[in-house]
């Protein structure tokens, strides 16, 4: 049985100067800053901004950054300040340049001692890093928390991170490009009827079988790409489902994280489950491996994920 592979197509660049000007006016909302423009800072001058947890953080001009989350690392490189990143967590693997940067430990357990040794002007942490944040603040090391929970949150994080590291213009430009790409998708998806939107099962884990609930980024990506999540009514973010429940909900499409090129093996394991040969997705050979980093990381590449899902759900678009 042939297994459908994920599709990747380059998307053209966009002219978005006017849109950027609008975003520049709007960027005084979430992630609001006070004090001078980053581009006009002089030696020793500071800037205050607000992170995703509503914390006000003050920094002097930032030249050395430690990122404790892969998504923050991707944002920093995307806005052109990758050369300022001196430390990252073990899972920061994109872009390729991140592999050569000093590692400060696992995402869920960074080493405060290693972070301090790198003498950062700013540490970008996640919501999971409460202990590290507390210790670093006690040492007077500025820490900002990036915790985007949806697509809008990703754009907001890009905006205030750009302000924090002196790359406001680059961040506004990136935000404008991502917004325009999402608008292209929205315009196409808006014409679809409810019946034209396939039911999608995203198998996040296989043992136990676990998927994404309605309050997750993955759910939003599925819906934004013109799909319907079979776990739309789940009470938790990452609910467990029985094999029988998946069969009963009968998804049109099954997607799963493509881990290290094992897509065919994973798909065959799903197809071989007792009773799953009655599922529409299996009968029509509509199983797709999606890059796990794209669909799970709240960084700039989430728009790549939406574009890829659109191609999977609606090849004609």
C-alpha positions in Angstrom: 0.0 0.0 0.0 1.4 3.4 -0.9 1.3 5.9 1.9 0.7 9.6 1.0 3.7 11.7 1.7 3.4 15.3 3.1 3.6 17.9 0.4 6.0 20.9 0.5 5.8 23.7 -1.9 7.7 27.0 -1.8 5.4 29.9 -1.3 6.3 33.2 -3.0 7.3 36.3 -1.2 4.9 39.1 -0.7 4.9 42.9 -0.9 3.5 44.0 2.4 4.9 47.5 3.0 1.5 49.0 3.6 0.4 46.2 5.9 3.6 46.7 7.9 2.8 50.3 8.4 -0.6 49.3 9.8 1.0 46.8 12.1 3.6 49.3 13.3 0.7 51.5 14.6 -1.0 48.5 16.1 2.1 47.1 17.9 1.6 49.4 20.9 -1.0 46.9 22.1 0.0 43.5 23.4 3.7 43.4 24.3 3.5 47.2 24.8 6.8 49.0 25.4 7.7 52.1 27.2 10.7 54.3 26.9 12.7 55.1 23.7 12.6 53.2 20.4 15.1 50.3 20.4 16.7 51.7 17.3 17.5 54.9 19.1 18.9 53.4 22.3 22.3 54.8 23.4 24.9 53.0 25.5 23.4 52.1 28.9 19.9 53.2 28.0 17.1 50.8 28.9 13.8 49.7 27.5 10.7 48.2 29.2 8.3 45.8 27.6 5.7 43.3 28.5 6.0 39.6 28.0 3.4 36.9 27.5 2.7 36.6 31.2 2.0 40.3 31.6 5.3 40.8 33.4 7.1 44.1 32.8 10.7 43.5 31.9 13.5 46.1 31.6 16.7 45.5 29.6 19.6 47.5 28.4 20.6 47.1 24.8 20.6 43.3 24.3 23.7 41.7 22.7 23.7 38.3 24.4 20.6 36.1 24.5 19.8 32.7 26.0 16.7 30.9 24.7 15.2 28.1 26.7 12.6 27.0 24.1 12.9 25.9 20.4 10.1 28.3 19.4 11.8 31.3 20.9 15.1 30.3 19.2 13.3 30.1 15.8 11.8 33.6 16.4 15.2 35.1 17.2 16.7 33.7 14.0 13.7 34.7 11.9 14.0 38.4 13.0 17.7 38.4 12.2 19.3 38.3 15.6 20.6 34.7 15.6 24.1 36.1 16.0 23.2 37.4 19.4 22.0 34.0 20.7 24.8 32.5 22.9 22.8 29.7 24.5 19.8 27.4 23.7 18.0 24.4 25.1 18.9 20.9 23.9 15.9 20.7 21.6 16.6 23.9 19.6 17.5 22.4 16.2 16.2 25.0 13.7 17.6 26.7 11.9 20.8 24.6 11.3 22.9 27.3 12.9 21.3 26.6 16.3 23.1 23.3 16.5 26.4 25.0 17.0 25.2 27.2 19.9 26.1 26.3 23.5 23.5 24.1 25.1 22.1 24.9 28.6 20.2 21.7 29.2 16.8 20.1 28.4 13.8 22.2 27.7 12.1 21.0 30.9 15.3 21.3 33.1 17.7 24.0 32.0 20.9 24.6 34.0 20.8 27.9 35.7 24.6 27.7 36.3 25.3 27.2 32.6 22.9 30.1 31.7 24.7 32.4 34.2 28.1 31.5 32.8 27.0 32.8 29.4 26.5 36.2 30.8 23.2 36.9 29.0 21.6 40.4 28.7 18.3 38.6 28.3 16.9 35.1 28.9 13.8 34.0 27.0 12.0 31.4 29.1 8.7 29.4 28.8 5.8 28.9 31.2 7.4 25.7 32.3 10.5 27.5 33.7 9.2 29.0 36.8 12.0 27.8 39.0 14.7 29.0 36.6 13.0 32.3 36.2 12.9 32.9 39.9 16.6 32.0 40.4 17.7 34.1 37.4 15.7 37.1 38.7 17.4 36.7 42.1 20.7 37.1 40.2 19.4 40.3 38.5 19.5 38.6 35.1 16.5 39.9 32.9 14.1 37.1 32.0 11.1 37.3 29.7 8.5 34.5 29.4 7.3 33.6 25.9 4.1 31.5 26.1 2.1 31.8 22.9 -1.0 29.6 23.0 -2.4 30.2 19.6 -1.6 31.8 16.2 -2.4 35.3 17.4 -0.2 34.6 20.4 2.7 33.6 18.1 2.4 37.0 16.3 2.3 38.9 19.6 5.4 37.1 20.9 7.3 37.9 17.7 6.3 41.5 18.2 7.5 42.0 21.8 10.6 39.8 21.3 11.6 42.1 18.4 11.1 45.1 20.7 13.1 43.5 23.5 16.2 42.6 21.4 16.3 45.8 19.2 14.8 44.3 16.1 11.4 45.9 16.1 11.3 46.7 12.4 12.3 43.1 11.5 9.7 41.7 13.8 7.0 43.9 12.4 8.0 42.9 8.9 7.9 39.2 9.8 4.5 39.6 11.5 3.2 41.3 8.4 4.4 38.5 6.1 2.9 35.8 8.3 -0.4 37.7 8.6 -0.7 38.0 4.8 0.0 34.3 4.3 -2.7 33.4 6.8 -5.1 35.8 5.1 -4.4 34.0 1.8 -5.4 30.7 3.5 -8.5 32.3 5.1 -9.7 33.6 1.8 -9.6 30.2 0.2 -11.0 28.3 3.2 -13.9 30.7 3.7 -15.6 29.4 0.5 -15.8 25.8 1.8 -19.0 24.4 3.1 -19.1 22.5 6.3 -19.4 19.2 4.4 -16.3 20.0 2.4 -14.2 20.3 5.6 -12.9 16.8 6.4 -13.0 15.2 9.9 -9.4 14.9 11.1 -7.8 12.7 13.7 -4.4 13.9 14.9 -2.6 11.0 16.6 -0.3 12.8 19.0 0.7 9.6 20.8 0.0 6.0 20.1 0.4 4.3 23.5 -1.9 5.5 25.0 -3.8 6.9 22.0 -3.8 10.6 22.6 -4.9 13.5 20.4 -5.4 17.3 20.7 -8.4 19.0 22.3 -10.1 22.2 21.3 -7.9 24.6 23.3 -4.6 23.6 21.7 -2.5 25.2 19.0 -2.7 22.0 17.0 -6.5 22.1 17.0 -6.4 25.7 15.7 -4.0 24.7 12.9 -6.4 22.0 11.8 -9.4 24.3 11.8 -7.5 27.1 10.2 -6.5 24.8 7.4 -10.1 23.8 6.7 -10.5 20.7 8.7 -12.7 19.5 11.6 -11.0 18.0 14.6 -12.8 14.8 15.8 -11.8 15.7 19.4 -13.5 19.1 19.1 -15.6 18.4 22.2 -12.8 17.0 24.5 -12.7 18.4 28.0 -8.9 18.4 28.2 -6.1 19.7 26.0 -4.7 16.3 25.3 -7.3 13.7 25.8 -6.9 9.9 25.6 -9.2 8.0 23.2 -9.9 4.4 23.0 -9.3 2.7 19.6 -13.1 2.0 19.5 -13.8 5.7 19.9 -11.6 6.6 16.9 -13.4 4.0 14.8 -16.8 5.4 15.9 -15.8 8.9 15.0 -14.6 7.7 11.6 -12.2 10.4 10.5 -11.7 11.2 6.8 -8.0 12.0 7.4 -5.5 10.8 9.9 -2.3 12.8 10.6 0.5 12.0 12.9 4.0 13.4 13.8 6.5 12.2 11.3 9.3 11.2 13.7 12.7 10.8 12.1 11.5 9.6 8.8 9.4 6.7 10.1 6.2 7.8 8.3 5.6 4.6 6.5 6.2 2.4 9.6 3.8 4.6 11.6 1.1 4.6 9.0 1.3 0.8 8.6 1.0 0.4 12.4 -2.2 2.5 12.4 -3.7 0.7 9.4 -3.0 -2.7 11.1 -5.1 -2.0 14.2 -8.1 -4.3 14.6 -11.2 -2.8 13.2 -9.5 0.3 11.8 -9.9 -1.0 8.3 -13.5 0.4 8.5 -12.3 4.0 9.0 -12.6 6.2 5.9 -9.1 7.6 6.2 -7.7 4.0 6.1 -10.0 2.9 3.3 -9.0 5.9 1.1 -5.3 5.8 2.1 -5.4 9.3 3.6 -2.8 9.0 6.3 -0.1 11.7 6.4 3.0 12.2 8.5 3.5 15.9 9.4 6.8 17.4 10.7 6.3 17.3 14.4 8.3 20.6 14.9 6.0 22.4 12.5 2.7 21.4 14.1 3.8 21.6 17.7 6.1 24.6 18.0 4.5 28.0 18.5 7.0 29.8 16.3 7.1 31.4 12.9 6.8 28.0 11.1 3.3 27.4 12.3 2.2 29.2 9.2 4.2 26.6 7.2 2.2 24.0 9.1 -1.2 25.5 8.1 -0.1 25.7 4.5 1.0 22.1 4.5 -2.3 21.0 6.2 -4.3 22.9 3.6 -2.5 20.9 0.9 -3.3 17.6 2.7 -6.9 18.5 3.4 -7.7 20.3 0.2 -5.3 19.4 -2.6 -7.3 21.3 -5.1 -6.7 24.6 -3.3 
